[in-house]
Amino acid sequence: MSHESSSAPRSTAHSRAAYVKASRVMPGGVSSPVRAFKGVGGTPLFIKEARGCTITDIDGNEYIDYVGSYGPLIVGHANDIVVAAITKALGKGATFGASTEAEIRLAEIITGAIPSVEMVRFVNSGTEAAMSAIRLARAATGRDLIIKCNGCYHGHSDGLLVNAGSGALTLGTPSSPGVPRSIAAGTVSVQYNNLDDARAAFEKYPGQIACFCVEPIAGNMGLVVPSSGYLPGLRALCDAHGALLLFDEVMTGFRVAWGGAQVLYDIRPDITCLGKIIGGGMPVGAYGGSRKLMEMISPAGPVYQAGTLSGNPVAMAAGIATLELLWEGDCYEKLESLSARLADGLTAAAERASVPLAVNRVGAMVCPFFTKEAGGTVTNFADATACDTARYAKFFHAMLDNGIFLPPSQFEAWFVSTAHDEEAIDATIAAVEKSLQHVTA
């Protein structure tokens, strides 16, 4: 498609009709909450097809896409090589409930890329990976409590859907109805990027912390970059207190670097959770660590975890094809160049429009925050939630009208793929210039 934005009004009649029908048979009309556009208002899009860096809704509107299914489509939509691998695997059978050699191949790629991971167990989602990894950490340490950071998301299992307690560093309280207080109380919440907070939590619960669970680069409060010394500090704290360090790299694994954030920052966690890219767009999750630790998992050891669809051959094929594409050529150099071009363009456009904007970026993850004041920064959950979400909502809809599909929430990262090119990035920046006029109006 041409990457020039259209001046013709967008028709949304078919998406609106589909949303009405969907709302009769699915809660909120969607299968996952953020799709409902609650964070930005309006009617969600219903997608018909996608190719490369563009996505098309059922009204025929085409957009340059920065959602990318929230990260896995790092080589773009419907990549010919990935589609061929999926088609070949599917032609041999969708699922067997038995092992395949494809599992071995993908596991070998992962263990070869991530020094901290000697063995890996495949699951079906990031949520499964995180809850299984935490069970393993508790078994390995004989301890019950875990620490997580406010604003970091590790799936929707009960013990991770928590808010901070009523006082500093108290045990968690449920953030969703249906989560028992007794389960939420197994989680201690602290501030991301705050080593003093982490240290105080370990000191308040000596000998009780099984693991510190963290996104090394936070991607679920928008994109928040770890401050200098934060990740090494967490490693040192876990070592000093006999706890395990768990990196949730479901989003960052193989996106910010070959091997993920831990390779980028040269930090070795004890357990790593993966997803998104290792499934190439298909539902996949995984967790891994040292051989000694992972051999505690059933059937090698006593820690139970199972899944009929784990290691699904179609998903394995998609993941292998995607990772092999990333390994070849200059993919990461291209992603870095394009993403830097986008981030710099966002910053320059906001400066020209006199709109306060903090742009965070690591590799092919970008997030502009509409801060309340010029020069504002976003380094934790409190900073992120203080941003102007109403201004982001105006910007989101203006960008849709200018042919750009963004995450429908201020608190999600944008994802660049190898299918984007300089023309797409420049068209996006031109759309930003136009859209910021609506933000300031």
Secondary structure, 3 states (H helix, E strand, C coil): CCCCCCCCCCCCHHHHHHHHHHHHHCHHHCCCHHHHCCCCCCCCCCEEEEEECEEEECCCCEEEECCHHHCCCCCCECCHHHHHHHHHHHHCCCCCCCCCHHHHHHHHHHHHHCCCCCEEEEECCHHHHHHHHHHHHHHHHCCCEEEEECCCCCCCCHHHCEECCCCCCCECEECCCCCCHHHHCCEEEECCCCHHHHHHHHHHCCCCEEEEEECCCECCCCCECCCCCHHHHHHHHHHHHCCEEEEECCCCCCCCCCCCHHHHHCCCCCEEEEEHHHHCCCCCEEEEECHHHHCCECCCCCECCCCCCCCCHHHHHHHHHHHHHHHCCCHHHHHHHHHHHHHHHHHHHHHHHCCCCEEEEECCEEEEECCCCCCCCCCCHHHHHCCCHHHHHHHHHHHHHCCEECCCCCCCCEECCCCCCHHHHHHHHHHHHHHHHHHHC
